[in-house]
Amino acid sequence: MAKCTSLWNKSSRSPQAAEIVQEQSEVTLAVPNATRWNSFCLAVGKVYSIMVKKSEAVLNDICAKLALPPFRPNEVAFMAEYLTVMEAVVKALDTLQAEINCFMGVLLPTISSLRASVTSMKDSLKYAGSLAAAVLNGLTRRVAQFEQRRSDSRKRSTSAL
């Protein structure tokens, strides 16, 4: 991530650097900002898209021209896994932030879906397993009280029948 940050800083502060990135990759980089929660994920996605659309060699050539250290294969693999985990989070949060068709009844199913998605990918992750574990721990810590209330209300409704 430090290499991504260096690339973002260089390309956002220097028009010549931004031009090099544009010419080599045919992509303009997104720079993370503090006001949008998903901007970091989107920015990592832009860097990774250079490798997908072009190649890792193109990204490392850009880094060489900007006097930045090249990306190693394990760093590229980490970015891919980071995006896999975070895209599930982004999708869930986009659902919950929707302006239409977003009701209280969407909250717990969306969280359950996110939990299932991250749990299923957790064991296959080589580099971002701790990120997946942190997402799952955060979900458990923040949502357990709501799920407990839901479970309690279901028990009460079935016992009333």
One Martini backbone bead per residue (centre of mass of N, CA, C, O) as a GRO file, in nm:
protein
  161
    1MET     BB    1   0.055   0.065  -0.016
    2ALA     BB    2   0.298   0.254  -0.026
    3LYS     BB    3   0.330   0.242  -0.335
    4CYS     BB    4   0.059   0.358  -0.401
    5THR     BB    5   0.094   0.624  -0.251
    6SER     BB    6   0.334   0.722  -0.418
    7LEU     BB    7   0.185   0.722  -0.687
    8TRP     BB    8  -0.040   0.919  -0.609
    9ASN     BB    9   0.134   1.156  -0.523
   10LYS     BB   10   0.291   1.197  -0.784
   11SER     BB   11   0.039   1.221  -0.984
   12SER     BB   12  -0.105   1.465  -0.816
   13ARG     BB   13   0.162   1.675  -0.811
   14SER     BB   14   0.233   1.591  -1.121
   15PRO     BB   15   0.176   1.641  -1.449
   16GLN     BB   16   0.398   1.457  -1.565
   17ALA     BB   17   0.321   1.202  -1.410
   18ALA     BB   18   0.029   1.184  -1.510
   19GLU     BB   19   0.111   1.158  -1.809
   20ILE     BB   20   0.265   0.894  -1.786
   21VAL     BB   21   0.031   0.724  -1.685
   22GLN     BB   22  -0.161   0.780  -1.924
   23GLU     BB   23   0.021   0.681  -2.158
   24GLN     BB   24   0.085   0.387  -2.049
   25SER     BB   25  -0.233   0.303  -1.936
   26GLU     BB   26  -0.501   0.468  -2.003
   27VAL     BB   27  -0.507   0.589  -1.701
   28THR     BB   28  -0.651   0.743  -1.429
   29LEU     BB   29  -0.588   0.816  -1.113
   30ALA     BB   30  -0.707   0.758  -0.808
   31VAL     BB   31  -0.750   0.948  -0.508
   32PRO     BB   32  -0.756   0.938  -0.195
   33ASN     BB   33  -1.003   1.034   0.056
   34ALA     BB   34  -1.172   1.144   0.352
   35THR     BB   35  -1.487   1.169   0.240
   36ARG     BB   36  -1.455   0.874   0.115
   37TRP     BB   37  -1.471   0.549   0.215
   38ASN     BB   38  -1.404   0.411  -0.093
   39SER     BB   39  -1.144   0.547  -0.222
   40PHE     BB   40  -0.923   0.342  -0.163
   41CYS     BB   41  -1.036   0.103  -0.319
   42LEU     BB   42  -1.057   0.250  -0.593
   43ALA     BB   43  -0.754   0.319  -0.614
   44VAL     BB   44  -0.650   0.031  -0.612
   45GLY     BB   45  -0.814  -0.056  -0.859
   46LYS     BB   46  -0.665   0.125  -1.062
   47VAL     BB   47  -0.387   0.002  -1.031
   48TYR     BB   48  -0.475  -0.291  -1.093
   49SER     BB   49  -0.591  -0.232  -1.382
   50ILE     BB   50  -0.321  -0.204  -1.521
   51MET     BB   51  -0.251  -0.509  -1.495
   52VAL     BB   52  -0.502  -0.619  -1.639
   53LYS     BB   53  -0.502  -0.448  -1.910
   54LYS     BB   54  -0.202  -0.487  -1.931
   55SER     BB   55   0.064  -0.498  -1.703
   56GLU     BB   56   0.310  -0.529  -1.478
   57ALA     BB   57   0.524  -0.395  -1.658
   58VAL     BB   58   0.382  -0.124  -1.692
   59LEU     BB   59   0.377  -0.043  -1.397
   60ASN     BB   60   0.691  -0.066  -1.358
   61ASP     BB   61   0.756   0.145  -1.575
   62ILE     BB   62   0.622   0.378  -1.436
   63CYS     BB   63   0.791   0.364  -1.179
   64ALA     BB   64   1.063   0.412  -1.316
   65LYS     BB   65   0.989   0.696  -1.441
   66LEU     BB   66   0.917   0.796  -1.124
   67ALA     BB   67   1.118   0.679  -0.911
   68LEU     BB   68   0.991   0.398  -0.823
   69PRO     BB   69   0.918   0.122  -0.684
   70PRO     BB   70   0.846  -0.182  -0.761
   71PHE     BB   71   0.626  -0.439  -0.804
   72ARG     BB   72   0.568  -0.725  -0.651
   73PRO     BB   73   0.403  -1.016  -0.675
   74ASN     BB   74   0.293  -1.014  -0.375
   75GLU     BB   75   0.164  -0.728  -0.400
   76VAL     BB   76  -0.032  -0.797  -0.624
   77ALA     BB   77  -0.176  -1.025  -0.472
   78PHE     BB   78  -0.275  -0.848  -0.243
   79MET     BB   79  -0.450  -0.658  -0.410
   80ALA     BB   80  -0.643  -0.873  -0.511
   81GLU     BB   81  -0.742  -0.962  -0.227
   82TYR     BB   82  -0.832  -0.692  -0.122
   83LEU     BB   83  -1.050  -0.650  -0.343
   84THR     BB   84  -1.218  -0.897  -0.281
   85VAL     BB   85  -1.300  -0.813   0.004
   86MET     BB   86  -1.386  -0.507  -0.043
   87GLU     BB   87  -1.610  -0.553  -0.256
   88ALA     BB   88  -1.806  -0.677  -0.054
   89VAL     BB   89  -1.825  -0.426   0.125
   90VAL     BB   90  -1.908  -0.222  -0.089
   91LYS     BB   91  -2.170  -0.360  -0.173
   92ALA     BB   92  -2.307  -0.349   0.103
   93LEU     BB   93  -2.289  -0.039   0.146
   94ASP     BB   94  -2.442   0.042  -0.107
   95THR     BB   95  -2.705  -0.089  -0.022
   96LEU     BB   96  -2.729   0.079   0.256
   97GLN     BB   97  -2.706   0.373   0.087
   98ALA     BB   98  -2.952   0.378  -0.052
   99GLU     BB   99  -3.229   0.573  -0.173
  100ILE     BB  100  -3.352   0.308  -0.272
  101ASN     BB  101  -3.454   0.021  -0.136
  102CYS     BB  102  -3.405   0.108   0.182
  103PHE     BB  103  -3.445  -0.095   0.458
  104MET     BB  104  -3.445  -0.244   0.758
  105GLY     BB  105  -3.483  -0.535   0.614
  106VAL     BB  106  -3.180  -0.517   0.479
  107LEU     BB  107  -2.958  -0.528   0.687
  108LEU     BB  108  -2.923  -0.828   0.789
  109PRO     BB  109  -2.900  -0.968   0.510
  110THR     BB  110  -2.650  -0.811   0.420
  111ILE     BB  111  -2.467  -0.898   0.652
  112SER     BB  112  -2.495  -1.202   0.607
  113SER     BB  113  -2.382  -1.199   0.321
  114LEU     BB  114  -2.109  -1.082   0.391
  115ARG     BB  115  -2.022  -1.297   0.588
  116ALA     BB  116  -2.040  -1.536   0.390
  117SER     BB  117  -1.843  -1.427   0.179
  118VAL     BB  118  -1.592  -1.391   0.363
  119THR     BB  119  -1.584  -1.677   0.478
  120SER     BB  120  -1.546  -1.828   0.200
  121MET     BB  121  -1.264  -1.669   0.133
  122LYS     BB  122  -1.063  -1.688   0.376
  123ASP     BB  123  -0.906  -1.968   0.313
  124SER     BB  124  -0.795  -1.862   0.015
  125LEU     BB  125  -0.616  -1.659   0.156
  126LYS     BB  126  -0.279  -1.548   0.173
  127TYR     BB  127  -0.265  -1.215   0.240
  128ALA     BB  128  -0.590  -1.130   0.339
  129GLY     BB  129  -0.688  -1.285   0.597
  130SER     BB  130  -0.677  -1.057   0.815
  131LEU     BB  131  -0.890  -0.881   0.680
  132ALA     BB  132  -1.122  -1.080   0.693
  133ALA     BB  133  -1.112  -1.113   1.000
  134ALA     BB  134  -1.168  -0.813   1.064
  135VAL     BB  135  -1.442  -0.798   0.932
  136LEU     BB  136  -1.576  -1.020   1.101
  137ASN     BB  137  -1.520  -0.894   1.379
  138GLY     BB  138  -1.668  -0.628   1.325
  139LEU     BB  139  -1.943  -0.749   1.271
  140THR     BB  140  -1.978  -0.893   1.538
  141ARG     BB  141  -1.941  -0.647   1.727
  142ARG     BB  142  -2.167  -0.450   1.584
  143VAL     BB  143  -2.421  -0.682   1.534
  144ALA     BB  144  -2.496  -0.875   1.768
  145GLN     BB  145  -2.730  -0.717   1.905
  146PHE     BB  146  -2.928  -0.737   1.661
  147GLU     BB  147  -2.931  -1.045   1.631
  148GLN     BB  148  -3.035  -1.099   1.916
  149ARG     BB  149  -3.303  -0.949   1.888
  150ARG     BB  150  -3.408  -1.118   1.655
  151SER     BB  151  -3.403  -1.387   1.800
  152ASP     BB  152  -3.587  -1.305   2.039
  153SER     BB  153  -3.838  -1.226   1.866
  154ARG     BB  154  -3.877  -1.507   1.742
  155LYS     BB  155  -3.924  -1.658   2.005
  156ARG     BB  156  -4.172  -1.495   2.095
  157SER     BB  157  -4.352  -1.551   1.841
  158THR     BB  158  -4.352  -1.867   1.870
  159SER     BB  159  -4.460  -1.878   2.169
  160ALA     BB  160  -4.739  -1.731   2.104
  161LEU     BB  161  -4.850  -1.970   1.920
   0.00000   0.00000   0.00000
